[in-house]
Amino acid sequence: MDTQQIKEQYIHFVLAQNKRPESVYLFMKSIALEEKVFYEHYTTFYDLEAAIWADTLKETIEKIQQEQVYESYSVREKVLALYFTLLESLKSIRTFAVYSFNHPKDFPIDGGVLKESKNVFHDFISQLVTEGVYTGEITDRAFLTERYPSALWWEAIFIIRFWVNDSSKNFERTDAAVEKSVNLAFDLLGKNIADATFDFVKFLFSK
């Protein structure tokens, strides 16, 4: 209960003041909780914001996995479901999300406020990559397959940044960007002309 209350009140504070609290003490005093309660869960406001983003991603993953049709999806469709559902969840805190994403100057550069989200994303996508290799949707390439989750993480960053800056009606441009970027990614991850060329050359030189 404390963590949920802290997250909700922190978001409210940032939206109302258009800035982060000056100190943990003043913030906790403003919501009638003792300062020590904050430190039972977080070390800094940076950790709190990172948790807000990561928790939203975790809840998104749990939500799509609970849908009856999820298991019938291809890996490409599962990734699309992840992005569309995540962006829909972020709409409920869009103003805060935009502020948090665009104001990293008070926080460490390494990982930004998405530092925890990266680990959550990597674990989930790694499972999908393994599934995609098994089903043939993703080509297993020596020294590259293990790097696929990291490459897709940069795609996720691109999509979130696109959404943050999107001013189109109902974020239609973001929807198009999601579909086009995911389709491109899976066209590259799947068997393509480079793989066919390699297989042919390998065949020619085989005994």
ABEGO torsion letter per residue (X at the ends): XAAAAAAAAAAAAAAAAGBBBABAAAAAAAAGBBAAAAAAABABAAAAAAAAAAAAAAAAAAAAAABAAAAABBAAAAAAAAAAAAAAAAAAAAAAAAAAAABAAABBABGEAAAAAAAAAAAAAAAAAAAAAAAGABBBBBGAAAAAAAAAAAAAAAAAAAAAABABBGGAAAAAAAAAAAAAAAAAABBBAAAAAAAAAAAAABX
